[in-house]
Amino acid sequence: MLEARLTIEGNPQPISLIGAGPWQVGRSAEADVAFPDDHSCSRQQARIIRTDDGFAIQHLSRGTPTAIDGEPIAGTVPLLDGARITFGVQRVLFTLIEAEFHEATIIGRAEPIMASPDRLSLDRSLTVGRQDHPGQIVFDHPAVSRRHAAFDVANGSVAVRDLGSTNGTFVNGTRIDRPHPIAPGDRVDIGPFQLTFDGKGLTSTSRAGNAALTVSGVSCDVRMAGAPVRILDGATFDIKPREFVCIIGASGSGKSTLMNILAGRALPSTGEVMLNGTNLHNSFDAMKQDIAFVPQQDVLHEQLTLRQALDYAAQLRLPRDTTRQQRQSIVETAARSVDLSGRLDTRIGLLSGGQKKRASLASEILNRPSLLFLDEVTSGLDESTDWEIMRLLRRLADEGMTIVVVTHTLANVEAFCHKVVCMGRGGHTTFVGAPDSALAFFGVQRLGEIFNRIEEDGARFWRARFEDTGSDTIIDLGTVRHAALTPAPVSRRRENPLRMASLVARQFGILTHRNTRLLLADRRTLAMAAVQSILIGGLMGYAFGTFGTGPETVTGKNALLFLLGLTSIWLGCNGASKDIVGELVIYKRERDINLSTAAFVASKYVVTGLFTILQLTIVFALTALLAERIPGRALPQFGILLAGGLAGTAIGLVISAFSNTRDQATTIVPLALVPQIILAGILVPHLPAPATLFAKVAVSSFWLTEAMKSVYIAAEGPIANMTAEPTGTGVLIVIAHAAVFLLITYLAALLRHGGRRRRA
């Protein structure tokens, strides 16, 4: 396969055009061939593409002409060997060369490194990675680890093995954890790069700047009132590389369902979605790192600055061998891409609505995805901000991404998007094509009038009329294989325990650091927690300044122990009850990429548990200072309270995992505490037998009180009519309760909010 070089006048180091392309030329810092300091050059000056016969150049600029050998061009013109390209003050020589391994400048990089041609001969073993190493093929992309995978050649056979990469090496859509032999026709996915083995070598293609979707007969059925109802019916169309596509239609027309299926977040009932010729749903694990999804709700913590939020997202998504300096550069590039460079150190909560949308977008393009999906990204924004967002998305499409947006706001669709997909009720695709063609097809003046036209004659009528036009955007369903109408089951692999443990440990550290920073940044919560702890400790200490005399002494001491134990559970439960539900949008998005639910739950438990311990320390210290004394020895009693606080934190996380809103969690907390009060064995000392059995099995306050009473009896000797279970037994059961509640939290978070992809 031919390759080409660009030699820029005044720069002796040539730039090699390697791979499938295309290559953007312009003043934009994100351009493949960039002239950032030349203001005579447009941001998108031209685009060089690979054709069947070689190469061609497309003129893009509206203000600065592009000339070939002195002749201004319009549209697309073939590039011949020795062609001289000029625009503004730039003079560029285009030359053709034969493909080979050579020292060259990878696009977007300044230093000479080993390039990766379209075909890799496997006459010897080699490695693939992001960094330049002797004998290593360099795939320069943030999703690729420094040393990512190796192809071992021995005795005429080839095996691929992962070299401990963060994002994995996939063979035919399944991640490998040990050496895996490959046969002719097998596909190896590394980041956005797809390597196909032909028996002697690897043919390399990349989705970067080249992501195309083919949608064939995609339908979705849901059950309503026990009967199946079709909400998406046989969607069939193409989305080409670098297209900005808007899915429009009335409410209930299946827009979001279609987009979730296109993004791989939901499975169709029938049909298939092909990403560059590969079934997306069957190979989703291999491709998901290359697909970004921006939900309608913002997906960043408002207490953090934009720089902090993007940095945490980068730590979770980029390979662990990405250096801090590289991560900072990626964060700054993402912010610059969405025009937020000047707001990196601003707290997200202080950004405007449009800036928050752009901030969410920045977090999704950190790893340079090839496909970008956005759900109602401009909902609730004014028309000027909508224009800014749509212009930004068009720019990202021109720079290489394939973008699909669901929107109700149509004011700027015609000006910026390449294609619209018009949906009608029942999930029928009524038109696919350019916005101006849609106006002509429906016979209307504005896109908003299309919905009324569809309602007048029905979605089926317009779908049939569109299919009768023979548009080249519609695929003939008769040519789609019947077997393809039902996606093959996605293969599931057994995770490597060591790799999973390493991933969980790394993400736990990142999330714990983030959660701690979030807590410290929330000054209102810190102030309220401090006041709460001081008030509770002060009141209890004041109320039990004396235990009285005679029999009331024992009653007073038991009451104090009971209140301390209940306080420990309540503080933990109340503090953790909104931890998960308050971050559902963020958790779901990060889980879609690579977030470990175990790391997420564990980090929440540790940070909130430690905060609960800090609160309990204040409560206990004030109570001990103001009360007559703590019954029994103070230090063991404090240790028991800490176990109670951790159990309460676990109970709060269970509530949070099962809640759908923060208000719902707040409502459930008192309901969870009522059994802890009634069944603790103090207010009702003689519980019915079934209640006592339930308390011994599931009520932490019962065992907490038993343990504290045991310490009290051990310190002061036998007390009339008072017995208690051993201290160690009580503490161990409370800890066991905490472990069980944490397991329930993990399962609830995984299955309710972060499990396998569902049917749409």
Secondary structure, DSSP 4 states (H G I P E B T S, - for coil): -EEEEEEETT--S-EEE-SS--EEEESSTTSSEE-TT-TTS-TT-EEEEEETTEEEEEE--SSS--EETTEE--SEEEE-TT-EEEETTEEEEEEEEE----EEE-TT--SEEE---SEEE-SS-EEEESS--TTEEE---TTS-SS-EEEEEETTEEEEEE-S-SS--EETTEE-SS-EEE-TT-EEEETTEEEEE-SSEEEEEE-TT---EEEEEEEEEEEETTEEEEEEEEEEEEE-TT-EEEEEE-TTSSHHHHHHHHTTSEE-SEEEEEETTEETTTTHHHHGGGEEEE-SS--S-TTSBHHHHHHHHHHHHS-TT--HHHHHHHHHHHHHHTT-GGGTTSBGGGS-HHHHHHHHHHHHSTT--SEEEEESTTTT--HHHHHHHHHHHHHHHHTT-EEEEE-S--TTHHHH-SEEEEEETTTEEEEEE-HHHHHHHHT-SSGGGHHHHHHHH-HHHHHHHHHHTT-TTS--GGGS-GGGGSPPPPP--PPPHHHHHHHHHHHHHHHHHHHHHHHHH-HHHHHHHHHHHHHHHHHHHHHTS---STHHHHHHHHHHHHHHHHHHHHHHHHHHTTTTGGGHHHHHHHHHHT--HHHHHHHHHHHHHHHHHHHHHHHHHHHHHHSS--SS-HHHHHHHHHHHHHHHHHHHHHHHHH-SSHHHHHHHHHHHHHHHHHTTSSSSSS--HHHHHHHHHH-HHHHHHHHHHHHHHHHH---TT-----HHHHHHHHHHHHHHHHHHHHHHIIIIISSSPEE-
